[in-house]
Every structure is written in structure tokens, then in C-alpha cells.
Amino acid sequence: MSVFEGFRFRHVHSPIHHLDPRVKFLYVLVVFGIAIAFLEVFPLVLLFLIQIPFVLLARVQREWIRSLKGALFLAILIFAVNLAFGYFGGTSPSSMFLWEYPLAMSLRFLVLVESFSIFFLTTSPDHLSLALEQSHVPYEFCFAFTTAIRFVPVLAEEAQTIMDAQKARGLELERGNFIKRVKNYVPILIPLIVSAIRRSLELAEAMESRAWGATQKRTNLYVLRLKSADYTLIIASLGMLVCSIYLRLYVAVPSLTMLLT
Amino acid sequence: MIEVKGVCFAYPTGVEALKEVSLEIRDGDFVAIMGSNGAGKTTLVKHFNGLLKPASGEVFVDGVSTRSVSTASLAREVGFVFQNPDHQLFCETVEEEVAYALKNFGFEEGIVKSRVTWALNLLGLTQYRQTSPFMLSGGERKRLALASVLAWDPQVVVLDEPTIGQDYEQKEKLRQFIVQLNAQGKTVVVVTHDVEFVADCGPRIVLMAEGKIVADGDAKEILTNKELTFKASIVPPQMTQIFVGLADFGLPTDVINVHEARRILLGFLKEEEKP
């Protein structure tokens, strides 16, 4: 469950935490776009490294490492699946491309996890809701979205308890072949889904009992305003995007295959 | 026998839940683990079936270190009934739910059937055999969770907060059931906040506070000790409070349950009636 810890907001006073959530989200989208645009290892490694100063500035390195550790298994799986498809799909085993493509796909995944992890680690659900509301998203959607985020760690904790309860009844998650292992998760998933539905119904009732939706037009105590640091990040993000588009379209980005052959 | 030797445990969040805990639970013991929220009660019992492994120290179940075996194999000896039954129910019928662990442990089909019948009968759930577990009431789901553990007949039964969400009648039935279970030779460990329930059962009490065992002894001795109960943030049973208030009449102050109180009061009244 450590991967969820890497997406849980940590209250720290840092320049990154004080950035406007909308601007941080723009940055995440830019990183997302660049990661999708490149299939070469070098720009993806660069993109991965560029984000490390953000993590250090936000002082969330421990949680960030946890999220990466949690994502590592999936990254390895992505690598293995792509390698297998490349190999059996006819790519020559002596070709560097056979290795570069799976590596790039895994790196792309890690970059995405990294950027989303930074965003969620440094953005409180309240600020996120505020950002969505100020972007004219209907309040019901904002609330549903932020509540879902807020409940991720709760569900992760519950999943752990359910796993314990089933292990105590003799369930061995790691036993059997691949199909059996997938089936082993049914006793975890059903109670988790039932519990989540029960929780959501209880939450809805509790909220309606406390006059949810009584006022048509809501006002907020705080209003998000862009500051100079936010403008700097907007310019930097757009700059990164423009440079990447230029590089993609007009410059031959060196690949491992080109360098090693 | 369960032996806990100098166990320390901390959660990844950094919370030190157990600090140098040592405890011995002999075969056939009836132990209630009590203490305030966050005292480390559930953390301690989760070490009994290897769900948690000690950071330092050792836990032995029948002489085997919990570090060296999986939870699944320890579960055969130590049955654990979780606080919230909804954390384990997932099958389509009550019958399948009880059979689930038996199949995990590799019991033969004929034995599975007879054990399921036996466990459902024991907990009064036979009429719900083909019902979905999700259609049962809270109390029935709790009994189902207990049935699904008792079905494989573990030597040790650990119950985490068994009385939560139970009405008085169910609680009394549960108490009688647990006492009977213990009388049949099972080792019973109950984690609870329910002082009245413990006072009625009269087990050995292990009192915990801030990750340490602060007292271990007879129910009467511990529940009537003002200092200890205060330390573990529990309130003495109502009967003890009443008899402490009646101390001026020469009545004993170490009374913990209704049966004992009735006996003493009847004796007292008879004495008073004498000319």
C-alpha cells in the first residue's frame, strides 16, 4: 500500500505547497504531454531528473520515493511485457531498439507517477476543490472528486485490514499460477467494494442531514490568486512545452540505438 | 502456548505501538486484553497469528517463532475474529463463507460440509445457510464471522472487540458462548473496552497503556484497583462503583458483577433482619 502514501497530501510549508493548484496542474499536464511525445530514453531521463528539485524544495522526498517504490513493480511489468512483445513480434534480439522501447515505456510511466505524486503530495484536497470551483466546474463534481481523493488513504488502510482478515482465514495471496493469484484478490476486492459503497451511502446520508445543497450559490472563505511564483512556473512550463515541441518536430533526438551503433 | 518475549513494534508512520512487551498465554487460558484506544491491544494480538512480525523480540506459538512461518499456517492454530465482520465477508452464501477457510486449509469435501453444518448450528445461523451474508443484520454478520473461524476448530481463538454493535441479549449469548468455549479447553483471547462484559466473564486481564503491559492478573484484582484502571483509562464496573459507595455499611469494595453483588446483598439483608 506504500504507493498510496506517495499520493497523500503532506502539510509542509514550502514554496511548492504554496503554488496555485491550477498552475501545478498545468505543469503536470505539460510533463504528461512531453512524456507522451518522446519515445527516446534521453529526454525521458531528463524529464525525470528535472522534477527532482521540485521534490527537494517541497521536502516530500521520503513519500515521493515510496510512491516510486510502489510503482516500480508495475514499471518492471511494463518493461517485461513490452520486451516480450518486441521479441516475439519480430524485433531482432541484437537490435538496441528491442531494449530501448520497453525502457522508454517504463520511464514514461515513472515520469507520470513522479509528476502526479508531486502534485498530490503538495496540494491539499481543499485547495484542489477550490481550484476546480474557480475553474467553473460544478460544485457537485468538485466535491465528488476531492472526496474520492480524500478517501484513497482510508481505502488503502481498509484494503490492508481486509487482506489481514483473509490471511487469518488461510488465504495466501502469492500462491498458485498467474490466474490463481488474480483470483486470490477476489476475497479482498469484494469486501472493499461493498465497504466503499456502504461508506458512500452513509456519507451521503450524513451530508444530507447536515443540509447539503441547501444554498444554490455557494461562496468561499478563500479565493485563489496567482502570485509571482505561479507566473514563473506558468512561463517555465510553457517554455518546456514549446522547446519539446520544437525538439520533437525539428531536431533528431538521439536514441540509444543511434548512439551505440 | 503463546509466548511474547520483549516485543517492540512500530508502524511505518513512526507510531511506536509496542514497547518491550512480554507475555505468556498458556493452553486453556481465558485472557482479556484491555486498555485505552491506541494502547497497542490489537497490534499485540496481530502478532499471535503472524499478521505482524515483531521489529525486535520474538513471538512463539507452540514453540515455533512467528517469523519462520506464514500467517496461513499459523492461522490453523490461532483463529482471529476481526472487529468488523464486513472486512471478511465476500461469498454468495453464508454456507460458502464458512466453508472458505476450510477449503484454504485443504479439508476434504465431506469434512467441510459437516464442519459448516456444525459451526452454523453452533452460532444459530442454520436458517440462513443459503442467504447472502450481506443480507444479514450486523449482529448476525458478527456471528457469521465467528462461525467461519470456529469451523476449522483452532486451539486459540482471538476476538477483537466482539461486543461492539451487539444488543444486550446478543452480548449475553456471546458471553455464555465464549465461557463455554473456554470450558471446552480452548484458549480464548478477547480484546475489548467493555468493562461490564469482562466483569461478567471474570477472565485473566492484561492491562495495556501506551504500548506497554501495565498489569496482568485476576479480573477482580485489576478492575477494583483505582490506580490501574485510571492508568489504563478504563472505568471500574458499575457494581464496583456502587459497592465503593456503600463501603460505610461494611460491605466489600471488590465486587465486580451482578451475581456476586446479589449474593453479598442478600447475605447483608439477612444479617440486618436478624433481631
Interface residues (C-beta under 8 A of the other chain):
Chain A: S2 E5 E158 T161 I162 D164 A165 Q166 K167 A168 R169 G170 L171 E172 V186 P187 I190 P191 V194 S195 R198
Chain B: P12 K46 N49 L51 S70 T71 A72 A75 R76 G79 F80 F82 N84 D86 H87 Q88 L89 F90 Y100 A101 N104 F105 F134 S148 V149 W152
